[in-house]
Amino acid sequence: MRSTRPTKYAALAGALAVPLVVPLSAASPASASGPASSAYGIYAGGALAIPAQPAVTSATQPNRKALELPKNPVFNLALFTVEAKGHHASAGVLDLRLSHPGLKTKLPTGLLSAQTIAAKCDNGVGSAHLADISVAGHDVPIGGPPNTDIVIPTRGFGLRVTPNKQVQNPDGTLTVVALELDISIGSSVQTIDLASATCGRADGKPAPTPTVPGTKTSPSSSASSSAGGTPSAAHVKEAPRPTPVPTDLPVAG
């Protein structure tokens, strides 16, 4: 029997869809050669759906936004900041705590805690900075090459984290997602992207092809949260999105 639980997720998503968004400056309407740069702070696809926000796009002058989410049952964080201009884009998240409502009974430590999650794209070259990252109570090693999947030990569901995810887009731009989380129960049921930046090269040539995915590894089984390192679309509206999969997720009664 299909659960009516998506209604609860819709309510949660609605609470997150009306945050305080503060534009710091507006982009100029002037044009520039090549695709515009773009950035967003968070995107979630699946049982809990959150549109890309805060999101900016600009081909010329700086376009910046800052966002602070109101109190809600999913996220506890200080600030999102995003910026796009010319062939540069950046996005950052500070002091994030994330608890997925459908996994409360399985993850008493919460889904994610992080001091800093940041992505940057400069002239088609991507990088990410992450500090003090803990997923499901496990320290996350983040010093590997881009696109290295890390499988987190869990029971009853799959949990994968990808620090510094980099994707070359069809239009020649590069997208950097500082941290991607994927929850699966047989197949993927939830994806959460944190800090995404997209840009192209000033000379119009395609961005360099990102490093091929690295070997999957497992983090330490310790439950503390200390790890750090510096390793990381088309426009925000055109960035590839995971396809939501209907499912029944356990929720604490």
C-alpha positions in Angstrom: 0.0 0.0 0.0 1.5 3.4 -1.0 2.0 5.7 1.9 0.4 9.2 2.2 3.6 10.3 3.8 4.6 12.5 0.8 2.0 15.0 2.1 4.2 15.4 5.2 7.2 16.0 3.0 5.4 18.5 0.9 4.6 20.5 4.1 8.2 20.4 5.1 9.3 21.4 1.7 6.8 24.3 1.8 8.4 25.5 5.0 11.8 25.5 3.4 10.5 27.1 0.2 9.7 30.5 1.8 13.0 31.4 3.5 14.5 34.9 4.0 16.3 35.6 0.7 18.3 38.8 0.7 19.6 40.0 -2.7 23.0 41.8 -2.1 23.2 43.2 -5.6 21.4 42.7 -8.9 23.0 41.5 -12.1 23.5 43.9 -15.0 21.4 43.2 -18.2 24.6 43.6 -20.3 25.6 40.5 -22.2 28.9 38.6 -22.3 30.3 35.9 -24.6 29.5 32.3 -23.7 27.0 30.8 -21.2 26.2 32.7 -18.0 27.6 31.6 -14.7 25.3 30.4 -12.0 25.3 29.1 -8.4 22.9 27.8 -5.8 23.1 26.8 -2.1 20.9 23.8 -1.8 18.8 21.5 -4.0 16.9 18.3 -2.9 15.1 15.9 -5.2 13.1 12.9 -4.1 10.7 12.3 -1.2 11.8 15.7 0.2 11.8 18.2 -2.7 13.5 21.6 -2.3 14.0 23.9 -5.3 17.5 25.3 -5.9 17.9 28.2 -3.5 19.2 30.7 -3.1 20.0 30.8 -6.9 21.8 33.4 -9.0 22.8 33.7 -12.7 24.9 36.3 -14.4 27.0 36.7 -17.5 28.6 40.0 -16.5 28.2 42.0 -13.3 28.2 40.3 -9.9 24.8 38.8 -8.8 24.9 37.8 -5.1 22.3 36.5 -2.6 22.4 35.4 1.0 19.8 33.2 2.6 19.1 32.2 6.2 16.4 29.5 6.7 13.8 30.0 9.4 13.5 27.4 12.1 12.3 24.1 10.7 12.5 20.4 11.5 15.0 19.5 8.8 17.8 22.0 8.7 19.7 24.0 11.3 22.2 26.3 9.7 23.7 29.8 9.8 23.9 31.1 6.3 23.9 30.3 2.5 25.8 32.7 0.2 26.0 32.5 -3.6 27.6 34.7 -6.3 27.8 34.6 -10.1 29.6 37.0 -12.4 31.2 36.6 -15.8 33.2 33.4 -15.8 33.2 33.0 -12.0 30.7 31.4 -9.6 30.8 30.4 -5.9 28.5 29.0 -3.3 28.9 28.4 0.4 27.1 26.9 3.4 28.1 27.6 7.0 27.3 25.7 10.2 24.9 23.1 8.7 23.0 20.5 10.6 20.7 18.2 8.7 18.2 15.6 9.9 16.2 13.7 7.3 12.7 13.3 8.8 12.2 9.8 7.1 15.3 8.4 8.8 15.1 9.7 12.4 14.8 6.2 13.9 17.8 4.9 12.0 20.0 8.0 12.3 20.0 9.2 15.9 23.1 11.3 15.2 21.5 13.1 12.3 22.2 12.8 8.6 24.8 15.5 8.2 26.8 18.1 10.2 29.3 20.5 8.6 31.2 23.6 9.6 32.0 24.7 6.0 30.8 23.5 2.6 31.9 25.7 -0.4 32.2 25.4 -4.1 34.0 27.6 -6.6 34.3 27.8 -10.4 36.9 30.1 -12.0 37.2 30.2 -15.8 36.1 26.6 -16.2 38.2 25.2 -13.3 36.4 23.9 -10.2 37.3 23.4 -6.6 35.7 22.7 -3.3 36.5 23.4 0.4 35.0 21.4 3.1 35.7 21.4 6.9 34.5 19.3 9.8 32.1 17.0 7.8 30.2 14.2 9.5 27.6 12.0 7.8 25.4 9.7 9.9 27.9 10.0 12.8 31.0 9.1 10.6 33.9 11.3 9.8 34.1 11.9 6.0 37.5 11.7 4.3 37.4 14.6 1.8 41.0 14.8 0.6 40.5 12.5 -2.5 40.2 13.5 -6.1 37.0 15.0 -7.5 34.0 12.6 -8.0 35.2 10.1 -5.4 32.1 8.3 -3.9 32.2 7.4 -0.2 29.8 4.8 1.1 28.7 5.3 4.6 28.0 2.2 6.8 24.2 2.1 7.5 21.5 -0.5 8.1 18.3 -0.8 6.1 19.2 1.8 3.4 22.1 3.0 1.3 24.0 6.3 2.0 26.6 7.7 -0.4 28.4 11.0 -0.2 30.4 12.6 -3.0 32.6 15.5 -2.0 33.8 17.8 -4.8 31.5 16.4 -7.5 32.4 17.9 -10.9 30.4 17.6 -14.2 31.1 18.9 -17.6 27.9 20.2 -19.2 26.8 19.9 -22.8 27.3 23.7 -23.3 31.0 23.4 -22.3 30.6 24.8 -18.8 31.6 23.0 -15.6 29.4 22.4 -12.5 30.9 21.9 -9.1 28.8 20.5 -6.3 30.8 20.8 -3.1 28.9 17.9 -1.4 26.2 15.5 -2.7 24.3 13.1 -0.6 22.3 10.2 -2.0 19.9 7.9 0.0 18.8 4.7 -1.6 16.4 1.9 -0.8 17.1 -0.5 -3.7 17.2 2.6 -5.9 17.8 6.3 -5.2 15.0 7.9 -3.2 16.6 11.1 -2.1 19.4 13.4 -3.4 20.7 16.5 -1.7 23.2 18.9 -3.3 24.9 21.5 -1.2 26.8 24.5 -2.7 26.8 24.3 -6.5 28.8 26.6 -8.8 28.8 26.6 -12.6 31.0 28.6 -15.0 32.7 28.4 -18.4 35.9 29.7 -19.9 36.5 33.2 -21.0 37.9 32.0 -24.4 34.7 30.0 -25.1 36.5 26.7 -25.2 35.0 23.7 -23.2 36.0 23.4 -19.6 38.5 20.7 -18.9 37.1 17.2 -18.4 36.8 16.5 -14.7 38.7 13.6 -13.1 37.1 10.2 -13.5 35.3 8.9 -10.4 37.7 7.6 -7.8 37.5 4.3 -5.9 34.7 4.0 -3.5 35.9 4.0 0.1 34.4 3.6 3.6 35.0 6.2 6.3 36.1 5.5 9.8 33.5 4.0 12.0 34.1 6.6 14.7 31.1 8.9 15.5 32.9 12.2 15.8 32.9 15.0 13.2 36.4 16.2 12.3 37.7 16.2 8.8 38.9 18.9 6.4 40.6 19.5 3.1 40.8 21.5 -0.1 40.3 19.5 -3.3 35.0 21.5 -5.7 25.7 23.5 -16.0 24.3 24.8 -17.7 22.5 27.6 -15.8 20.7 27.0 -12.5 17.5 26.2 -14.2 19.2 23.8 -16.6 21.3 21.8 -14.2 20.6 18.1 -14.2 18.1 16.9 -11.5 17.6 13.5 -10.0 14.3 11.9 -10.8 12.1 11.5 -7.7 11.2 7.9 -6.9 7.9 7.2 -5.0 8.7 5.2 -1.9 7.7 4.5 1.7 10.2 5.8 4.2 10.1 4.9 7.9 9.2 7.8 10.2 9.3 7.8 14.0 5.9 7.5 15.4 
